[in-house]
Amino acid sequence: LALESSLLPEELWDFSEDHISLKNSFGMDQDMGGDYTMAMAYLLAWQGPVREEDDPYGDGVSPEGLKAVKHVQEIRIPGEKDYDAVKRAVYFHGGVQTSLYMELENGEKSEYYNEETFAYYYDGTEISNHDIVIVGCDDHYSKENFTYGPKKDGAFLCVNSWGSQFGDRGLFYVSYEDVNVGRHNLVYTQVEEPDNYDVIYQSDLCGW
């Protein structure tokens, strides 16, 4: 989602989630999840992205021989909880990938999520387990919109990967005071056509 948003409005893409989860060189099963470092390694090694139509999600199979339709040449990492840098990145480059701790799965309810206002806030000790994309912000978003917790107004407008059935057609708000949002961030700042170079030279497909 973050990569797709960085190409808007000039280019509209739907990249394959199936491919990044099955062809990323980490040797992990699809149901084991992933994180931003895995996305960086996959994209900077030109293993992807590929089109969703060429590798649809959900069948557990990824065709051999698919080539990246874009080459990611640069990814910037705004500092931990540097909200000014995150806001600038959204304004100039598009969505910023970040992560949350979320216990919302399979339609379950959560005390941290207000379903009426599409507002999420977590202040516990659990570490992030789910990536989202920051696409906007509202410094005056009322703290009263959350089920409990934040002492100050302000929230990021975010996109989830769970489709339009979640939140307000896929969008929801995360309080600035959420303990995990904005800790680990990345934004795609240079994305080129796949004919830019003939060869990529690197020693580690996993990017460590």
C-alpha positions in Angstrom: 0.0 0.0 0.0 2.8 2.5 0.8 4.5 1.8 -2.4 1.3 2.1 -4.4 0.5 5.4 -2.7 3.9 6.8 -3.5 3.2 6.5 -7.2 -0.2 8.3 -7.0 -1.7 10.3 -8.6 0.3 9.8 -11.8 0.3 6.0 -11.7 -2.4 3.6 -10.3 -1.0 0.2 -9.4 -2.2 -2.9 -7.6 0.8 -4.9 -6.5 0.7 -8.5 -5.4 0.7 -9.3 -1.7 0.9 -13.0 -2.6 4.3 -12.5 -4.3 5.9 -10.5 -1.5 4.8 -13.1 1.1 5.9 -16.1 -0.9 8.9 -15.0 -3.0 10.9 -12.9 -0.5 14.0 -15.2 0.2 13.3 -15.4 3.9 12.0 -19.0 3.7 8.9 -18.3 5.9 5.4 -19.6 5.4 2.8 -17.1 4.3 0.9 -17.2 7.6 4.0 -16.2 9.6 3.6 -12.6 8.6 6.4 -10.1 7.9 7.7 -6.7 8.7 9.1 -3.6 7.1 12.7 -5.0 6.9 11.4 -7.9 4.8 9.5 -5.5 2.5 12.7 -3.4 2.1 14.8 -6.4 1.3 12.3 -7.8 -1.3 11.9 -4.5 -3.1 15.5 -3.3 -3.0 16.6 -6.7 -4.4 14.2 -6.2 -7.3 12.4 -9.4 -6.5 9.2 -7.4 -6.9 6.8 -5.8 -7.0 4.7 -7.7 -9.5 1.1 -7.1 -10.5 -1.8 -8.5 -8.4 -3.4 -9.8 -11.6 -0.2 -11.9 -12.3 -0.1 -13.4 -8.8 -3.5 -13.1 -7.0 -3.6 -13.5 -3.3 -5.1 -16.5 -1.5 -4.2 -19.6 -3.6 -0.9 -20.3 -1.8 1.0 -20.5 -5.1 3.2 -17.9 -6.8 4.1 -18.4 -10.5 7.8 -18.8 -11.3 9.6 -16.3 -13.5 7.7 -13.1 -12.7 9.8 -10.0 -13.1 9.5 -6.8 -11.1 7.4 -4.1 -12.8 9.2 -1.3 -10.9 12.6 -0.9 -9.4 12.7 0.6 -5.9 16.0 2.6 -5.8 15.6 4.5 -2.5 13.7 4.1 0.8 14.0 6.6 3.6 13.4 5.8 7.2 12.0 8.7 9.3 13.3 8.7 12.8 11.4 7.0 15.7 8.4 9.1 16.7 9.6 12.0 14.5 6.1 13.0 13.6 7.2 16.2 11.7 9.4 14.0 9.5 6.5 11.5 9.0 4.1 14.4 8.0 6.6 15.8 5.6 7.1 12.4 4.0 3.4 11.9 3.5 3.1 15.4 2.0 6.0 15.1 -0.4 6.2 11.3 -1.2 3.0 9.5 -0.2 2.1 7.0 2.4 4.5 6.1 5.2 4.6 2.5 6.3 4.5 2.0 10.0 3.3 -0.6 12.5 0.9 -1.1 15.4 0.1 -3.7 18.0 -3.3 -5.0 16.9 -5.4 -7.8 18.4 -8.2 -7.2 15.8 -8.5 -10.4 13.7 -11.3 -12.3 12.0 -13.9 -9.7 12.9 -13.2 -9.8 16.7 -13.8 -6.6 18.7 -11.1 -4.8 20.7 -11.2 -2.4 23.6 -8.6 -0.4 21.8 -10.7 0.3 18.8 -13.8 2.5 18.6 -15.9 1.0 15.8 -18.2 4.1 15.6 -15.4 6.6 15.1 -12.9 4.2 13.4 -10.3 5.3 16.1 -7.5 3.1 17.5 -5.3 3.7 20.5 -3.0 1.3 22.3 -0.9 2.1 25.4 0.2 -1.3 26.6 3.5 -3.1 26.5 3.0 -5.4 23.4 5.3 -4.7 20.5 4.1 -4.1 16.9 2.6 -7.1 15.1 0.8 -5.4 12.1 1.9 -3.0 9.4 -0.3 -0.1 8.2 0.2 3.0 6.1 -0.1 6.6 7.3 -1.8 8.7 4.5 -2.7 11.8 6.4 -3.0 13.5 9.8 -5.3 15.7 11.9 -3.7 17.6 14.8 -7.2 18.5 16.0 -8.7 15.0 15.9 -10.5 14.8 19.3 -9.2 12.5 22.0 -12.9 11.9 22.8 -13.2 9.8 19.6 -11.2 7.0 21.3 -12.7 4.4 23.6 -10.3 5.5 26.3 -6.8 6.9 26.9 -5.1 9.6 25.0 -4.6 12.8 26.9 -4.2 15.0 23.9 -6.0 15.5 20.5 -4.4 14.5 17.3 -4.3 11.4 15.1 -2.9 9.9 11.9 -5.2 8.9 9.2 -4.2 5.3 8.2 -5.0 2.7 5.6 -5.2 -1.0 6.7 -4.6 -4.0 4.4 -7.9 -5.7 5.4 -9.9 -4.1 2.6 -12.8 -1.7 2.5 -14.9 -3.7 5.1 -12.6 -2.5 7.9 -12.9 1.0 9.3 -14.3 3.8 7.0 -13.8 2.0 3.7 -10.4 0.8 4.8 -9.4 4.1 6.6 -9.1 4.6 10.3 -7.5 7.0 12.8 -4.6 6.2 15.2 -3.8 8.5 18.1 -0.5 10.3 18.1 -0.1 8.8 21.6 -0.3 5.2 20.5 2.9 3.6 21.8 3.9 1.9 18.6 2.7 4.1 15.7 5.6 6.1 14.2 8.3 4.1 15.9 9.3 2.1 12.8 8.7 4.0 9.5 9.6 3.9 5.9 8.7 5.8 2.8 9.5 5.0 -0.9 11.2 8.0 -2.3 12.7 6.8 -5.6 10.9 4.3 -7.8 12.0 3.8 -11.4 11.0 1.8 -14.4 12.5 -1.8 -14.6 14.6 -1.0 -17.6 16.8 1.5 -15.7 19.7 -0.9 -15.2 20.6 -4.3 -16.6 22.1 -5.8 -13.4 21.9 -5.3 -9.7 25.0 -6.2 -7.6 24.6 -7.1 -4.0 25.7 -9.8 -1.6 22.7 -10.4 0.5 19.2 -11.0 -0.8 17.7 -10.6 2.7 19.2 -7.1 3.1 20.7 -7.6 6.6 
